[in-house]
Amino acid sequence: MADRTIGVVGAGIVGLATARELALRRPGTRVVVLEKEDRVAAHQTGRNSGVVHAGLYYAPGGLKARLCTRGRGLLRDYCADRGLPYEECGKLVVALTPDEEARLDALHARADRNAVPGLRRLGPEGIREVEPAAAGLAALHSPRTAITDYTRIARSFAADVAAAGGEIRLGAPVTAAVSDGDGARVTAGGRDLRVDRLVVCAGLHADRVARAAGDGAEPRIVPFRGEYMLVRPEKAALVRGLVYPVPDPCYPFLGVHFTRRVSGDVEVGPNAVLALAREGYRRSDARLADLRDTLAWPGFWTLARRHWRTGLAEAHGSLSTRAYMRSARRYIPGIGPADVVRAGSGVRAQALDRDGSLVDDFRIHRVGPVTAVRNAPSPAATSCMAIAEHIADALDGDRGGAP
C-alpha cells in the first residue's frame, strides 16, 4: 500500500532536497517537513563556503564519490533551470613540499578513478597562469569545481515542496519520535503527527532524533566550530577562484583555504575547534547538555588522546589572526594578517564512532519505517539531490534494509 504521509525532520538542504524528491515522485502522498528554526537553511546549509565539489577527494566506489558526481550534475542543471548562481571558477589543490607532491600524485590517481572532469597537473608556471598570486611546487587544477548559493537553493527546494502539495512547518522542534512498526509518531512544535515513513535529516541533532526513533547510539555527533576570515576588498582580486592545500589523510576536513564567493567576496577558512554547543557559533556559546553528550562519548576521549596537539594548534589559530594566517599565506603570500577581518562561523556535525574514528563517508541507516541520515559532511550540499534520489529509491524498494 502506498505511503500516505512521509515526515522529513530538518529543513537544511539535504532534508529539503529529499522532501522535494519524495513529493515529486509520489503525487498524492503528503510530505511534511519539520524544522525547529523559523527559517530554512539556518545552520550548516546557510553557513558553508558555497563550493560545488567535483569529486577529487573521495574513496572510489563509496557513497561520497558516487553521489557527488551525480549530485553535481543535478545541481548544475537545477541552478540553470531556476536562474540560480552557479559559477565554475575552478579549484587549485596546491603542494608546497616534496612530501605534499607525493600526496598530490595519490590524490590525482584517486580523482582520475572518480572521473573528475578536466583535471590537470600543473607546475609552478601553470599555477601562476591560473592563480597569478599563488605559490607552490605543483598543483591539481579542477576547472569544473564551482561556487553557488546554497541558501537560495534551499529556499527554492522549499518552494518546490509547497508547489507539489507538501508542507513545511517552521518553529516545530521534534521533541518525541517513536517508531511503532508500521510507521512513526512524531511530536513537533507541540503537535502530534502520525507518518507512514520518517526521514531524519537533522544535521547537528541527527544522532538524538535518530536514537529517539529507534536507531542505535553510534555514531555520535561531536560539534566543531569553523571560523572564517574575510579578505579586505583591496586584496580580494588576488584570488580568482578556490585555492586549497593538499589534504592530510589523518585530518581530511582540516586545512584553511581561500574561497571566492558568488558575491565576489573572498574568504579564508575554516579552521576547526571543538564547539561547546551544537549551535555554538561564538567562542562564548556553551550548552551543558551538548557538552555532556560530547564528554560522555568514549570516542571523543580516544580522538582527543590521538590528536591533542592538532587541537591545540587549531585553538591557537582561533585566538590569533597571525597564527590563523601563518599557514594560509604560504599559498597566497600577498594576503597576510593585516589583509583580513574576522567573519562568520559555522558548526560541523562531525560524526564519531565509539572507537574514536571520524566517520568519513555518508552514513544512512534504515530501521523499519525510519531512515536516518547519520553522517552527511561535505560534499553533502553538492550531493543533496543525489542523496535525495538514493533515499527515495530505498523507500520505493521498501525492503526494510539499509539503503
URJOWO-V774103 format. One record per backbone hydrogen bond with DSSP energy under -0.5 kcal/mol. CO is the residue of the C=O (numbers start at 1). NH is the residue of the N-H. E is the energy in kcal/mol with one decimal. If there is no record, write none. Layout:
# URJOWO-V774103
co=(CO & CO)
nh=(NH & NH)
e=(E & E)
This chain:
# URJOWO-V774103
co=(4 & 5 & 5 & 6 & 7 & 8 & 8 & 9 & 11 & 12 & 13 & 14 & 15 & 16 & 17 & 18 & 19 & 20 & 21 & 22 & 26 & 29 & 30 & 30 & 31 & 32 & 33 & 33 & 34 & 35 & 37 & 43 & 44 & 45 & 50 & 51 & 52 & 59 & 62 & 63 & 64 & 65 & 66 & 67 & 68 & 69 & 70 & 71 & 72 & 73 & 74 & 75 & 76 & 77 & 78 & 79 & 79 & 85 & 86 & 87 & 87 & 90 & 91 & 92 & 92 & 93 & 94 & 95 & 95 & 97 & 98 & 99 & 100 & 101 & 102 & 103 & 104 & 105 & 106 & 107 & 108 & 109 & 110 & 111 & 112 & 116 & 117 & 120 & 122 & 123 & 124 & 125 & 126 & 127 & 131 & 137 & 138 & 139 & 140 & 140 & 141 & 141 & 142 & 142 & 145 & 146 & 147 & 148 & 149 & 150 & 151 & 152 & 153 & 154 & 155 & 156 & 157 & 158 & 159 & 160 & 161 & 162 & 167 & 167 & 168 & 169 & 173 & 173 & 176 & 178 & 180 & 183 & 184 & 185 & 186 & 186 & 187 & 187 & 188 & 191 & 193 & 193 & 195 & 197 & 198 & 198 & 199 & 199 & 200 & 202 & 203 & 205 & 206 & 207 & 208 & 209 & 210 & 211 & 220 & 220 & 222 & 223 & 224 & 225 & 225 & 226 & 227 & 227 & 228 & 229 & 229 & 230 & 232 & 232 & 233 & 233 & 235 & 236 & 238 & 238 & 241 & 242 & 243 & 244 & 247 & 248 & 251 & 251 & 257 & 258 & 259 & 261 & 265 & 266 & 267 & 268 & 269 & 273 & 276 & 277 & 279 & 282 & 285 & 287 & 288 & 289 & 290 & 291 & 292 & 293 & 294 & 296 & 297 & 297 & 298 & 299 & 300 & 301 & 302 & 303 & 304 & 307 & 308 & 309 & 310 & 311 & 312 & 313 & 314 & 315 & 316 & 320 & 321 & 322 & 323 & 323 & 324 & 325 & 327 & 328 & 328 & 331 & 332 & 334 & 336 & 337 & 339 & 341 & 344 & 346 & 348 & 348 & 349 & 350 & 351 & 352 & 353 & 357 & 358 & 363 & 363 & 365 & 367 & 369 & 370 & 371 & 371 & 372 & 372 & 375 & 377 & 379 & 380 & 381 & 383 & 383 & 384 & 385 & 386 & 387 & 388 & 389 & 390 & 391 & 392 & 393 & 394 & 394)
nh=(30 & 196 & 197 & 32 & 199 & 10 & 34 & 201 & 41 & 16 & 17 & 18 & 19 & 20 & 21 & 22 & 23 & 24 & 25 & 26 & 29 & 31 & 6 & 32 & 167 & 8 & 35 & 169 & 10 & 172 & 171 & 47 & 47 & 48 & 148 & 53 & 146 & 62 & 66 & 67 & 68 & 69 & 70 & 71 & 72 & 73 & 74 & 75 & 76 & 77 & 78 & 79 & 80 & 81 & 82 & 83 & 84 & 149 & 88 & 89 & 147 & 242 & 142 & 94 & 244 & 140 & 246 & 137 & 138 & 101 & 102 & 103 & 104 & 105 & 106 & 107 & 108 & 109 & 110 & 111 & 112 & 113 & 114 & 116 & 115 & 119 & 144 & 141 & 139 & 127 & 128 & 129 & 130 & 131 & 134 & 124 & 95 & 122 & 93 & 142 & 120 & 143 & 91 & 145 & 90 & 52 & 87 & 150 & 153 & 154 & 155 & 156 & 157 & 158 & 159 & 160 & 161 & 162 & 163 & 164 & 166 & 165 & 33 & 169 & 170 & 35 & 175 & 189 & 187 & 185 & 182 & 180 & 195 & 178 & 188 & 193 & 175 & 176 & 191 & 188 & 186 & 195 & 184 & 7 & 200 & 371 & 9 & 201 & 373 & 205 & 206 & 209 & 210 & 211 & 212 & 213 & 215 & 214 & 222 & 352 & 350 & 275 & 348 & 227 & 273 & 346 & 270 & 271 & 343 & 231 & 268 & 341 & 235 & 236 & 236 & 237 & 238 & 239 & 133 & 240 & 260 & 92 & 258 & 94 & 249 & 251 & 248 & 254 & 269 & 243 & 267 & 264 & 261 & 231 & 259 & 229 & 257 & 225 & 287 & 280 & 281 & 285 & 276 & 291 & 292 & 293 & 294 & 295 & 296 & 297 & 297 & 298 & 300 & 301 & 302 & 303 & 304 & 305 & 306 & 307 & 308 & 311 & 312 & 313 & 314 & 315 & 316 & 317 & 318 & 319 & 320 & 324 & 325 & 326 & 326 & 327 & 328 & 329 & 330 & 331 & 332 & 135 & 335 & 336 & 339 & 340 & 232 & 230 & 228 & 226 & 224 & 350 & 351 & 222 & 359 & 220 & 356 & 353 & 360 & 374 & 375 & 372 & 370 & 198 & 367 & 200 & 373 & 365 & 374 & 363 & 380 & 383 & 384 & 384 & 386 & 387 & 388 & 389 & 390 & 391 & 392 & 393 & 394 & 395 & 396 & 397 & 398 & 399)
e=(-2.8 & -2.5 & -1.3 & -2.6 & -2.8 & -0.7 & -2.9 & -2.5 & -2.4 & -2.6 & -2.0 & -2.2 & -2.6 & -2.6 & -2.4 & -2.5 & -2.6 & -2.4 & -2.3 & -1.9 & -2.2 & -0.6 & -3.0 & -0.5 & -2.7 & -2.7 & -0.6 & -3.2 & -2.8 & -3.4 & -3.0 & -0.7 & -0.9 & -0.7 & -2.6 & -0.7 & -2.1 & -2.2 & -2.4 & -3.1 & -2.4 & -1.7 & -1.9 & -2.7 & -2.6 & -1.3 & -1.9 & -3.0 & -2.6 & -2.2 & -2.3 & -2.7 & -2.1 & -2.4 & -2.2 & -0.9 & -2.3 & -0.6 & -0.5 & -1.8 & -2.0 & -1.5 & -3.0 & -0.6 & -3.4 & -2.0 & -1.0 & -2.4 & -1.3 & -2.1 & -1.9 & -1.6 & -2.4 & -2.1 & -1.7 & -2.3 & -2.5 & -2.1 & -2.1 & -2.9 & -2.3 & -1.8 & -1.3 & -2.0 & -1.6 & -1.0 & -0.6 & -2.9 & -2.0 & -2.5 & -1.9 & -1.6 & -1.7 & -3.3 & -2.3 & -0.5 & -3.1 & -3.2 & -2.4 & -0.6 & -1.5 & -0.7 & -1.7 & -1.2 & -2.5 & -3.3 & -2.5 & -0.5 & -1.8 & -2.5 & -2.3 & -2.0 & -2.6 & -2.4 & -2.0 & -2.1 & -2.4 & -2.2 & -2.5 & -1.7 & -2.8 & -1.7 & -3.2 & -0.6 & -0.8 & -2.5 & -0.6 & -2.1 & -2.7 & -2.8 & -1.2 & -2.7 & -2.8 & -2.6 & -0.5 & -2.7 & -2.7 & -1.3 & -1.6 & -2.7 & -2.9 & -0.5 & -2.5 & -2.6 & -0.5 & -2.9 & -2.8 & -0.7 & -3.0 & -2.4 & -1.8 & -2.2 & -2.4 & -2.5 & -2.1 & -1.5 & -2.6 & -1.6 & -0.5 & -2.7 & -1.4 & -2.3 & -3.4 & -0.5 & -2.4 & -2.4 & -0.5 & -1.0 & -2.6 & -0.5 & -2.8 & -2.2 & -2.2 & -0.9 & -0.6 & -0.5 & -1.9 & -1.7 & -0.5 & -0.5 & -1.0 & -2.7 & -2.5 & -3.0 & -0.6 & -1.4 & -0.6 & -2.0 & -2.3 & -2.2 & -2.9 & -1.9 & -3.1 & -2.9 & -2.8 & -3.0 & -1.2 & -3.2 & -2.2 & -1.8 & -1.5 & -1.4 & -0.5 & -2.6 & -2.8 & -1.9 & -2.0 & -2.7 & -1.9 & -0.6 & -1.1 & -0.6 & -1.4 & -0.9 & -1.7 & -2.3 & -2.7 & -2.2 & -1.8 & -2.2 & -0.6 & -2.1 & -2.3 & -2.1 & -2.3 & -2.1 & -2.3 & -2.0 & -1.6 & -1.4 & -1.8 & -2.5 & -2.4 & -0.8 & -0.5 & -0.6 & -0.7 & -2.6 & -1.1 & -1.6 & -1.1 & -1.9 & -2.2 & -0.6 & -1.9 & -1.0 & -3.1 & -3.5 & -2.4 & -3.2 & -1.8 & -1.6 & -0.6 & -3.1 & -2.5 & -2.4 & -1.9 & -2.6 & -0.6 & -1.8 & -1.6 & -2.8 & -2.2 & -2.4 & -3.1 & -3.2 & -0.5 & -2.9 & -1.2 & -2.0 & -1.3 & -2.5 & -0.6 & -1.0 & -0.8 & -2.9 & -2.2 & -1.7 & -2.4 & -2.5 & -2.6 & -3.0 & -1.7 & -2.2 & -2.4 & -2.3 & -2.5 & -0.5)
